[in-house]
Amino acid sequence: MKQHIAISAIGPDRTGLVHELTRVISDCGGNISESRMASLGNEFAMVLLVAGNWHSLAKLESELGRFAAEAGLTLHMHRTEPRSARTELLPYSIDAVCLDQTGIVSALAGFCSARGIDIAEVATRIYPAAHTGALMFAVQMIINVPSKLHLAHLREEFMEFCDARNLDAILEPVKS
């Protein structure tokens, strides 16, 4: 019977780190079901959902602990289950761009939370504008909208929310 473990690891960014960590997972008999990995400053962060039988995951917990100590990683592991299908939620994406300012992610999260909208993924970045060099902020979110919400009304509220914060944004269904 398959079991699952959620793993988060962060440590110094260096070439070969992803290969080394994923090799430990593979050598222990684990299978990566989902993952997100990114360079963050001088650090490299990984979040993974790994599946395997009880023996494989027990071995993985032990081996990853040793690997983390040798590689200088901060590691956290937690036994879990994959998320079950949620048919009452509609997947949507938000793409927003604005001049860099404090609190954009918090404001978007508050907008979603107040309406019972689940945030599944968030990715952000700061970059210089092409001609002016002004710092711009971009955020991409995958959200799950309860099917009971009136979508036209939600879009209207979202556009008013964005206009009030000078965000150039799009709210649209996720395309498979």
C-alpha positions in Angstrom: 0.0 0.0 0.0 1.4 3.4 -1.0 2.1 5.9 1.7 3.2 9.5 1.3 5.7 11.9 2.9 5.9 15.6 2.4 9.5 16.9 2.4 10.8 20.4 2.6 14.5 21.2 2.3 16.5 24.4 2.1 20.2 25.0 1.9 23.0 26.6 0.1 22.4 26.8 -3.7 24.9 24.7 -5.6 25.1 22.7 -8.7 24.2 19.0 -8.2 22.0 19.5 -5.1 18.8 18.4 -6.9 20.5 15.4 -8.3 21.9 14.3 -5.0 18.6 14.7 -3.1 16.5 13.0 -5.8 19.0 10.1 -6.0 18.6 9.5 -2.3 14.8 9.4 -2.8 15.1 7.0 -5.8 17.7 4.7 -4.1 15.4 4.3 -1.1 12.5 3.3 -3.5 10.6 6.5 -3.2 8.7 8.1 -6.1 8.3 11.9 -6.4 4.6 12.6 -7.0 4.8 16.4 -6.9 7.6 18.9 -6.4 8.4 22.6 -6.4 12.0 23.8 -6.4 13.5 27.2 -6.7 16.6 29.4 -6.1 15.8 32.0 -3.4 18.7 34.4 -3.0 21.7 32.2 -2.3 19.6 29.4 -1.0 17.8 26.6 -2.9 14.4 25.4 -1.6 12.6 22.2 -2.4 9.2 20.9 -1.5 8.3 17.4 -2.5 5.5 14.8 -2.1 7.1 11.3 -2.2 5.2 8.1 -2.5 6.4 4.6 -1.5 5.7 1.6 0.7 6.2 1.7 4.4 9.7 0.3 4.3 10.8 2.7 1.5 9.6 5.7 3.4 11.1 4.6 6.7 14.5 4.1 4.9 14.1 7.5 3.2 13.5 9.3 6.5 16.7 7.9 7.9 18.8 8.4 4.7 17.5 11.9 4.1 18.4 12.9 7.7 22.0 11.8 7.0 22.1 13.5 3.6 20.8 16.8 5.0 23.4 16.9 7.7 26.2 16.2 5.2 24.8 18.7 2.6 24.0 21.5 5.1 20.3 21.4 4.5 17.5 22.3 6.8 15.1 19.4 6.3 11.5 18.7 7.5 9.5 15.6 6.7 5.9 14.8 7.5 3.8 11.7 6.7 0.7 12.7 4.8 -1.8 11.7 2.2 -2.3 13.1 -1.3 -5.1 15.6 -1.6 -8.4 14.1 -2.6 -10.4 15.3 -5.5 -12.4 18.5 -4.7 -15.2 18.6 -7.2 -16.9 21.5 -5.5 -14.0 23.8 -6.4 -13.2 25.4 -9.8 -9.5 26.0 -10.6 -8.7 29.6 -11.7 -5.5 31.5 -12.2 -4.5 35.0 -11.2 -1.7 36.9 -13.0 -1.0 40.3 -11.7 1.7 42.9 -12.3 2.3 46.3 -10.6 5.0 48.6 -9.4 6.8 46.8 -6.5 5.1 47.7 -3.2 4.7 46.1 0.2 1.7 43.9 0.9 0.5 42.7 -2.6 0.5 39.0 -1.7 -1.1 39.7 1.6 -3.9 41.7 0.0 -4.5 39.1 -2.7 -4.6 36.4 0.0 -7.0 38.5 2.0 -9.3 38.9 -1.0 -9.3 35.1 -1.5 -9.7 34.2 2.2 -12.7 36.6 2.7 -14.5 34.7 -0.1 -13.6 31.2 0.9 -11.2 30.8 -2.0 -8.5 28.2 -1.5 -4.9 29.2 -2.7 -3.2 26.2 -4.2 0.0 27.9 -5.6 1.8 31.2 -5.5 4.9 32.3 -7.4 6.3 35.9 -7.3 9.2 37.8 -8.7 10.6 41.3 -8.9 12.2 42.6 -12.1 13.2 45.9 -13.6 10.8 47.5 -16.2 12.1 47.4 -19.7 12.5 51.1 -20.4 12.4 52.8 -17.1 14.2 50.3 -14.8 11.5 50.8 -12.2 11.1 47.7 -10.0 8.0 45.7 -11.0 6.3 42.9 -9.0 4.6 39.9 -10.7 2.5 37.3 -9.0 1.0 34.1 -10.4 -1.6 32.2 -8.3 -3.6 29.1 -8.8 -6.8 29.3 -6.7 -9.7 27.0 -6.2 -13.0 28.9 -6.3 -16.1 27.4 -4.6 -18.6 26.5 -7.2 -21.3 28.3 -5.2 -19.7 31.7 -5.9 -21.3 33.7 -8.7 -18.3 34.0 -11.1 -19.4 37.3 -12.8 -19.8 38.9 -9.4 -16.4 37.6 -8.3 -14.7 38.9 -11.5 -16.3 42.4 -10.9 -15.2 42.4 -7.2 -11.7 41.3 -8.3 -11.3 44.0 -10.9 -12.5 46.7 -8.4 -10.0 45.3 -5.9 -7.2 45.4 -8.5 -8.1 48.9 -9.7 -8.0 50.2 -6.1 -4.4 48.9 -5.8 -3.2 49.8 -9.3 -2.7 46.1 -10.2 -2.9 45.0 -13.8 -4.4 41.6 -13.4 -6.3 38.7 -15.0 -8.6 36.2 -13.4 -9.3 33.2 -15.7 -10.0 29.5 -15.6 -7.0 27.2 -15.5 -6.5 25.7 -18.9 -5.5 22.0 -18.7 
